[in-house]
Amino acid sequence: MKRLIVAALLLLSFSISILAQDEDSSQTEAILERLKDKERKHLSRSSHQNKYYKLLVKEQYKQLRNDVREGQFIFDDTLSTFIMRIIDPVISEDSDYFLILLSKSIIPNATSYGDGIIIINLGLLGFYDSIDELSFVLCHEIAHDQLEHTRQKLQHLAKTRKSDTYKKMMLQKKKKNLEQLNSYRKIIYQLHANSRIFEDEADSLGLILYSKLDNNASAPAKALAQLDSTHIKYSDAVYIDSFFINQNITWKDYWLDKPSGLLASYNSTDEIYGFDTDSVQSHPEPLERSKALAPADNSIISSFKDLPPLVRDQITLRLIQCYEYDKRLDFLLYDYLRLFRKDVKDKSQIVKKILHILDKTYTLKENHQLGKYIPHYSSREVLDQLNILRLFLHNIELKDISKMKLELQSHYNLEP
């Protein structure tokens, strides 16, 4: 899958503050009111449920309201209009019931919270190249809502919390014995088994909802298959060592040294807690789901609909702003290094962005916070190019960053 990087937007993004641009108190208050109303209606319908269920509902809505107040969502007319045009044929009769929120998260995902609340991550909009693929994912989330999967999940969690086994485990302060660990595993396995069933059900109903749209019949299968290959988006070699060497900047090979010993071999907490990896998957394998949705007759497949250029450009701009917002310097560095290798006339503007990344890296390292935002190298990670950049960002020292900045500024005649 191609990851479109628009030079003009990259150069523009640095000067725009996403927090200032997204600040809209009237929209925030309106959303908070809608969430309060939805919570009130949900609880009024749940008088027969136990206290644990009601507590879970309140916890979910409290977290949603906190996310709204903390600015986790984007108010963007261009993207909101685009999304509503996609799903309107599916939800037209219940359009007032649904509350679609666009999250600043760069992870390609969407989530149904029940009660008509669907959160779409910005990363999902930037993940697919066609309206058709994106349409199916949205239909999938609408299907979750219509099937009331969130309510069923909360009921199961409430039943679990109410159980004597769960209560005894929570009261046990010391290390759990084997019997307790086995009981805990059974609880976790059942929760994830239910989740996998819900995903298959949402795929099936989602396909029916998708059939209401005049879209490519193979898109649902392709959309799910793409989830198994996110690394393709970050497969272009960026040659960070060559970038600095070609600018006459001192380069040290150990900046790309991989970790050794325990850090290199530590891949998952599943092994520590004795979880069976397959049993704690919340979703079935994407390729298996894709096969189940593949159309029987390829001859009736129409062409894919590309995202409109205006929408695509807006997504790109917003993603870059979100990389800044989330302090995802690895993604930012990847995009700027890719752009630098293209035929861009004024490369000094890109160098300014890279200097900004080095500034941010210095600050995070100085405050011992880099690991909070930038993952460490992982031997299981398929995003090879991002892995390389993460090695670099974690291995360079503060004195290296200071020297590197001075040399870059001197080479491009930039003011400190």
N, C-alpha and C positions, 0 to 999 in steps of 0.2 A: 504494500500500500504506500502511495506517495504521501509524504508529509510536506505540504506546501508552506514555504517560508517566504513571506512577502517582504522584500527589502525595505520598502517605504514604511511599512507598519512597524518593523523591527526598530528602525531609527526613530520613529515617532513615539514608541511605547515608553521610552525612558523618561520622557518629559511629562507623562500623564500619571497622576496618582489615582490608583484604582479606588482607594478609600474615599477620596474627595468626589470622584466621578459617580460613585455608586450611592453616595449619601442622599437619601430621599426619605425624610422622616414621615411624610404622609403615607407613602407606600408601606413603610415598615409598620406603622401603626395599623394600617388596614389589614395587613397580613396577621398581625398579632391578634386583632379582633376576630378574624376568621378562624384562627387556631383555637381561641377561647370558645367560640361558638361550636366548633366541631367537637372539642373535648366535652363540652357540656351535653351535647346531644348524644355522644357515645356513652357517657356515663349514665344518662337517663334511660338508655336502652339496655343497660347492663345491671339493673338493680338485682337481678337473680344471680349475678356472678359473685364469687367469693372476694374477700378483701385483697387477696394477693393480685387478682386480675385487675381490680380497680387501681391498685397501687402502681402496677406496671403501665397502665394507660396514662396515669398522671405523670409518671416518670418520663414516658415517651414525649408527651406534649410539653413538659417542662424543658426537656432538652431541645426540642424544636424551637421553642420560643427563645431560649438562650442563644441558639445559633442565629436566629433572626436579629436579635439585639446586638450580637457581636459582629454583624456584617458578613456572615458566611454566604450570603446570597447576592446575586447580581440582578439589578433592575435594568434591563436592556430592551428597549422597544423593538429593535431590529430582530433580535434573537427570539424574544417572546412571541412576536407576531409570526415568525417563521415556524416555531414549534406548534402554535395553535392552528395554523393552516394545515399542518401535517395531520394532526389528530382530530380536527373538527369533524370530519365525516364519521369518525368512530364514536365520539362523545357528544355530538350535537344535541341530543335529547337531554343530556345531563351536564351540559357545559357549566352551569352554575354550581354544580356539586363538586367539580374537580378544582383543586388548587395546585397548579404546576409551578414549582420553584426551581430556579436555576442556581446550582451551587458553584462556588468558586473552585471546587476540588478539581484537580487535573487528572484524577483517576477515571478511566473510561468506564463509567457505570451509571446506572439509574436505579432508584429504589422506590417501591410503593410502601407507604406507611399506613395504608388503609384510610377509610373515611374520605376517599378522593384525593388524598395528598400524595403527589408524586414528585420526587426530587430528581432532577436531571443534572448530572455533573457536567461542567463545561468540557471536561476531558472527553466525554462521550461524543459531543458535537464535533470535536476535532479529530475523532478517531475514524469515522467513516467518511468515504468519499461520495457516497450517493444518498439521496433522499430515501430511496427504497430500503436500504439496510437500516438506516436510522428509524424509519417508520415502523419496521417490525419490532425493534427493541422497545419502542414506545408502546406498541400494541401489547407486547409481552407484559409490561408494567401495568397497563390498564387491566389486563386479564387477571393479574394478581389481585387487584382491587375488587373486581367483580366476583372473584372466587373467595373473597374474604380471607385470604391467607394470613394477613397480619392478625386478625382476630383469632384465628385458629392457633397461630403461633403463641400469642399471648395467653390463650387458654391453657396450652400445654405447659408453658413456663410457670403459670400460676399453680397448676396442678403439681408441678415438680417442687415448687417452693413450699407447698402445703404438705408434702409427703414427709413422713417421719425420717426416712433415709436421708433426705436433703438436710433437714433440721439438725440431725445428729452430726452430719459431716461438717456443717457450718459451726457447730458448737465445739467441735474437736480442735483444740488449739495446737496440739502437738502434731507430729508427722502422722499422716494417715496410715492405717494398717492395710494389708493386702485386700481384705474384704471390703473396706471402705473405698479403696482405689478402684476395685472392680465395679462397685456400685456407681461410683462417679463416672467411670467410662461408659457404663450402660446408659446413663442419663444423657451424656454428651452425644453418644452414638445415635440415640433415638432422635434427639433434636435435629441432628444433621441429616438423618435418614428422612425425616419429615420434610426438611427443606428441599432435599433432592426431588421428592415426590411433587412438592409444590412447583418446582421449576419445570418439571415435565408437563404438569397440568397447565401452567401458564403458557408454555410453548404451544400446546394444542389449541387452547382458546385464542391465544395471540394470533395464531395462523388463521383462524376463522375471522377474527376482527380485521386482520390484514387484508383478507380477501375482499373487504368492502372498498378498498382503495384500488385505484387503477395503476398498480405498480408491478414491477418485475416479479414473476413467480418464483424465481430462484434466489431472490434477495434474503428471505429468512434463513435459508441454509447457509448462504454466504456470510451473513451477519454473524452467525454463531461460530462458523469456522474461523472467522477473523479473530475472535477472542482467544484462539489458541496460538496466535502469531503476532502478539503485540511487539515483539522484538524487531519485526520488519521495519517499523517506523524509525528505529534508531540504529539501523545497520550501516549507514553511510560512514566510511572511515573519515575521521576529522583530523588525524595526525597532529595531536597537540604538541608533540616534541618538535616536529618540523615547523610548526607555527612559530615557536619561540626561537629556534635555531636560525630560521630564515630572517628573523628580525634582529639578529646578532645579540640575542639574549642568552645569558648563561643558562645552560641546561644540565641537569644532573640526572643520570639514568635511574638512580635509586628512587626518584619520585614516582616511578611506575612499578616499583617492586611489589610483588604480591605478598600478603601476610603468610606467615608460616606457623606451624604448631597448632595449638588449640583453636585460635581464632580462625584459621583456614578450614579446619575440619568441622567446626560448629555450624551446623546448617539449620537445625530445627529443634524446637522444644518438644516435638512429638516423641522423640526418642527418649528424652529425659523422663517424661510423664507416662511413657508406655502406651501412647496412643497409636492405633493403627491408622496410617496416613489416609488410606482410602475411606475409612469410616468417619473421618472428621471433615470430609469435603462437603461444603454446603451446596455445591452445584454438581450436576453430572458433567462428565467430560464434554467440552464444547464440540469436538468432532463427532461424538456419538449423537449428540442432540442435532447436529447439522445434518447427519445422514437421515435422521427420522423426518426431517422437514423438507428434504429434497423433492422437487416436483417430479412426477412420474413421466410427464411428457415435455421434453425440452423444446419441442417445436413451437409451443405456444408462448414462449418466453419473449417479452418485449425488451426494449433497451432500457438501461439504467438511467435514472434522472440525476444529473449532477447537482450538487449544491450550488445555488446562485452565487456568482462572484462576490456580490455585496455581503452576503451572509458568511461566505468562506473567509473573506478579509476581516470581518468583524470577529469571527471566532478566533482567527490567528492573533489579532490584537489582544483580545481578552485573555487568551491562553498565556501570552507573554507577560501580561500584567499579573496573572495569577502565579506564574513562576516567581515573579518578584514578591508577590504577597506571601507565598508559602515558603520563601527563601530556598526554592529549589534551584540552587546555583548550578547543579549538574546539568539540568535540562537547559537552562539559559546558556551555559557555556557551550553545550552541544550545538544549539541553534546558531549562536554567533560564530563559532568556528566553521560551521557549514557555510554560512553566509560569506565569511571571509574568503573561502576557497572559490566562491563564484566570481563572476566578472562584475565586481562592484567598483565604481570609479573612486569614491572617497572612502578608502579603507580606514582612514583615521577615525571616522565616526564609529566604526565597529570596534576599533581598538579602545575607544573611550568606554564602550559598553563592557569590554573585557576588563578594563581597569576598574570599573565599578564592581564587577564580580570579585576581583581580587580584594578590593576594599571590604566588601561584605564578608569574604572568607576570612580576612584578617580579624575583623570584629568578632565573628562567631568563634574563631579559634581562641582569641584572647579571652573570651568569656566562657570557654570550654562548652560551647553549644553546637559545634559543627555537626556532631553525630546525631543531634536532635532533628536536623533537617536533611542531612545528606547521608544516605545509607552507606555502610561500609562495603568493601568488595565482598562478593559472595561467589563461591565456586559453583553454585547452582544457578546463578543469574544468567539469563539468556541475552540480556541487553548488553552485549559485549562492549560497544562504544561508550555507553554510560558507565560501565564498570571501570574502563580505563580512566575516564575523567574523575570518577570517585576516588580512585587510587591517587591520582595527582592532587586533588583537593585535600585529601587526608594526610598525604605524605609531606607536602611542602611545609616548611617551618615559617614562623613569623618573619625571621630575618630574610628568608628567601623571597617572601612576598614583597617586602619593602624594597629589596634590591631589584626585583623583577619590574616593579612599578616604575622606578626611576629610569631603568634602561629603556622601557617601552616609551615613556614620556620623552626621553631624549631622542630616541630614534624617530619619533613622529613629530618632534618639536611641539609637544603639548605642554601646557602649563601644569605644574604639580597641583 
